[in-house]
Amino acid sequence: MDLLLHPADRAFRAEVRDFIANNLTPEMRDGQRRIIGPYPEPEPARAWQQVLAARGWAAPAWPVAHGGPGWTAIQRFIFESECALAGAPIIYPIGIRLAAPVIMKFGSAEQQERWLPRILTDADHWCQGFSEPGAGSDLASLTTRAVRDGDAYVVDGTKLWTTHAHHANWMFALVRTAQTARRQDGISFLAIPMSLPGVEVRPILSIGGDHDVNQVFLDNVRVPADCLIGQEGKGWTYAKYLLEFERGNGLFSGRLRAALKRVEDGIGVERINDAARLMIAEVTFEIDAFEMLELMTIGVLEPNAAPGPVASVLKLRASRLKQRVARLAIDLLGSEALRRDDDGLRGVLVTDYLNSRAATIFGGTSEVQLGIIARALAGI
Amino acid sequence: MLVHAGGWGSINVWQALADLGCFLLAVPESAGGLGAGAVEAGILARAVGRHLLIEPVRENVVAAMLLAVGEDAGDRLAALTAGNKRYGLAFASCEQPMRTIRGAWEADGVLVAVDDGLLLADRATLSVRPVPLLDDTIAGDVEVASGGFRQIASGADWPALRQRAAALLRLMLVSETLGTIDAALDGTIAYVRERSQFGGPISAFQTVQHRVAEMVVAAREAEAVTLLATLTFDAAGPGAAFDRAIAGAVRRVAHAAELVADSGVQLHGGMGVSDETKIAAQFRKLQAFRPQAGGTDDAALAMVSSGMHRQSAVLVEG
């Protein structure tokens, strides 16, 4: 591995920088700056995604056949890093990074034709229906049922912690289509239009006081049978495949660095003394290490390939680092951190600090990741 | 068994390393060496750390690099790289009559790389008292007879070479520590799988599994930062990017060393605090990293003050 950027990569970076300078608006940047959860609000993130889609850059990890740019791993890395450091909105990942790989690998040609182009432009906004009131870390105990009735599945149950369900027009859900000896074997992967009768979305306010997640009630919802992805009973396999993308394929190091910059901007230059600089440096060294770990992981991946169990190492480190950056703001703000009446960047930092606790819970808790690491990487 | 009885090391190990060409690694090809980079030196150092060698390997890899520019370079270099002569090595700003020098015990001479040149004192001019160190190696408290130091290298190129040599020595210490981290992790995994309590291996307990998993994560991170600093050195040489990378590597490897050492001993139970197991020697070696690795605060402050920390650490421009 040669760390020096080759002339071609340097030219690529210049091209990306030019594109960002010409297309990223102050409104888009402000939308990302005010982010207080994992994802920005659909507007103006969608506007940025559509600008990227028009250029063919909205889905860096997709294969060319489906509209990806055909970049090398290092180009992807450069692109994500440049977008993050420029303050561009995070591209909403539930469709592009989670649903799409499953649709590409296990969906029919018709489904790919129907969904992928609309995911690319965020014309369809997807949410993820995995967790339930009785099925969190023990996801295989899920009870939402889907019963085949003619040309439809009739779905009954409840999904919980559904991020952006109130913005989404599609949900991909794990549903139980059979009672089997091994619980995992009765699970299927179903796409559900959120507009169908019987779908009800109720907001849940987060620990920071804002609305990001929901409870989704599915009451006798008739979902067309052609919305089943892959085979009945294979949903667990598809979900595990998807989770490797959720956990390990995001390239978050640039985002963490941008979050650290936001902390510095938010606390104000008057608080930056040598003690603060050393604290900032300590977090920076952790981000640097994580950046290298990411590069070592994706550097060996083909486009759209799943990273394997090392994804759990990345998920664990990224989530803890997100909390570390968020807590740094509180440590440096001192008693100012008590105030919740600031509607500027300081208020954002306090709310983000509260909401960052979710990072070590969603996408598989830290404890789940440690279990996977012990099994798959330590062999115990 | 594992705490060394007081010798500098094994002549057989030393000769085997020399026969492999280890001491030629950092010598330029023009001087008959292998002209290898930090990557290759790091591979050697990682193996040294994994197998807990007590011989002064990294000091002599770097000593050869320095001797290559000195007077009578051919003879001295040939003797060192063949395994016939061995040196203690220190970096200092100027000559001092006495100091503790790694590799000096039972050595054929000591080298001190000072600001304006390379000083050599032969064995005949030295008075050396052995100093056992925390990592089971033996250093020497060295007194040099008046006039014993001779300057054998200097010149306009010296400061840059000295800087490269000091950086390589520090990088090799980091890689060596990574090797010990690897070995401590592997040994601990093997131990928790075979140690039986409550009717089964202790690896069946989630609290043990999670502790091991934290060790895995720390070790992976340590490998990443070591590789980053090593590649940055080979790509860009000493400079701001390397200062940042080596400071980060020192801090994160220190973190991993502490976590792996603590958990490794803890999971070995009573065996971990006896000298019967490798983990005890690995623990001592890992404790010795931080005090040897040098400070990082100046580099940390420089990085943040310049705003460099806002840029990628990996996408280094040459």
Chai-1 contact restraints between the chains, C-beta under 6 A:
chainA,res_idxA,chainB,res_idxB,connection_type,confidence,min_distance_angstrom,max_distance_angstrom,comment,restraint_id
A,L3,B,L231,contact,1.0,0.0,6.0,A-B,restraint_1
A,L3,B,T232,contact,1.0,0.0,6.0,A-B,restraint_2
A,L3,B,A235,contact,1.0,0.0,6.0,A-B,restraint_3
A,L3,B,V316,contact,1.0,0.0,6.0,A-B,restraint_4
A,L4,B,A235,contact,1.0,0.0,6.0,A-B,restraint_5
A,L4,B,G318,contact,1.0,0.0,6.0,A-B,restraint_6
A,L5,B,L315,contact,1.0,0.0,6.0,A-B,restraint_7
A,L5,B,E317,contact,1.0,0.0,6.0,A-B,restraint_8
A,S81,B,S312,contact,1.0,0.0,6.0,A-B,restraint_9
A,K261,B,R310,contact,1.0,0.0,6.0,A-B,restraint_10
A,R277,B,L301,contact,1.0,0.0,6.0,A-B,restraint_11
A,R277,B,V304,contact,1.0,0.0,6.0,A-B,restraint_12
A,L278,B,A300,contact,1.0,0.0,6.0,A-B,restraint_13
A,I280,B,V304,contact,1.0,0.0,6.0,A-B,restraint_14
A,A281,B,A300,contact,1.0,0.0,6.0,A-B,restraint_15
A,A281,B,M303,contact,1.0,0.0,6.0,A-B,restraint_16
A,A281,B,V304,contact,1.0,0.0,6.0,A-B,restraint_17
A,T284,B,H309,contact,1.0,0.0,6.0,A-B,restraint_18
A,F285,B,G248,contact,1.0,0.0,6.0,A-B,restraint_19
A,F285,B,R251,contact,1.0,0.0,6.0,A-B,restraint_20
A,D288,B,G248,contact,1.0,0.0,6.0,A-B,restraint_21
A,D288,B,A313,contact,1.0,0.0,6.0,A-B,restraint_22
A,A289,B,E221,contact,1.0,0.0,6.0,A-B,restraint_23
A,A289,B,A224,contact,1.0,0.0,6.0,A-B,restraint_24
A,A289,B,V225,contact,1.0,0.0,6.0,A-B,restraint_25
A,A289,B,R252,contact,1.0,0.0,6.0,A-B,restraint_26
A,E291,B,A313,contact,1.0,0.0,6.0,A-B,restraint_27
A,E291,B,V314,contact,1.0,0.0,6.0,A-B,restraint_28
A,M292,B,A224,contact,1.0,0.0,6.0,A-B,restraint_29
A,M292,B,L228,contact,1.0,0.0,6.0,A-B,restraint_30
A,M292,B,V314,contact,1.0,0.0,6.0,A-B,restraint_31
A,L293,B,A224,contact,1.0,0.0,6.0,A-B,restraint_32
A,L295,B,V314,contact,1.0,0.0,6.0,A-B,restraint_33
A,V313,B,V217,contact,1.0,0.0,6.0,A-B,restraint_34
A,V313,B,R220,contact,1.0,0.0,6.0,A-B,restraint_35
A,L370,B,H210,contact,1.0,0.0,6.0,A-B,restraint_36
A,L370,B,A213,contact,1.0,0.0,6.0,A-B,restraint_37
A,I373,B,A213,contact,1.0,0.0,6.0,A-B,restraint_38
A,I373,B,V216,contact,1.0,0.0,6.0,A-B,restraint_39
A,A374,B,Q209,contact,1.0,0.0,6.0,A-B,restraint_40
A,A374,B,V212,contact,1.0,0.0,6.0,A-B,restraint_41
A,A374,B,A213,contact,1.0,0.0,6.0,A-B,restraint_42
A,L377,B,V216,contact,1.0,0.0,6.0,A-B,restraint_43
A,A378,B,I189,contact,1.0,0.0,6.0,A-B,restraint_44
A,A378,B,V212,contact,1.0,0.0,6.0,A-B,restraint_45
A,A378,B,V216,contact,1.0,0.0,6.0,A-B,restraint_46
A,I380,B,R193,contact,1.0,0.0,6.0,A-B,restraint_47
A,I380,B,S203,contact,1.0,0.0,6.0,A-B,restraint_48
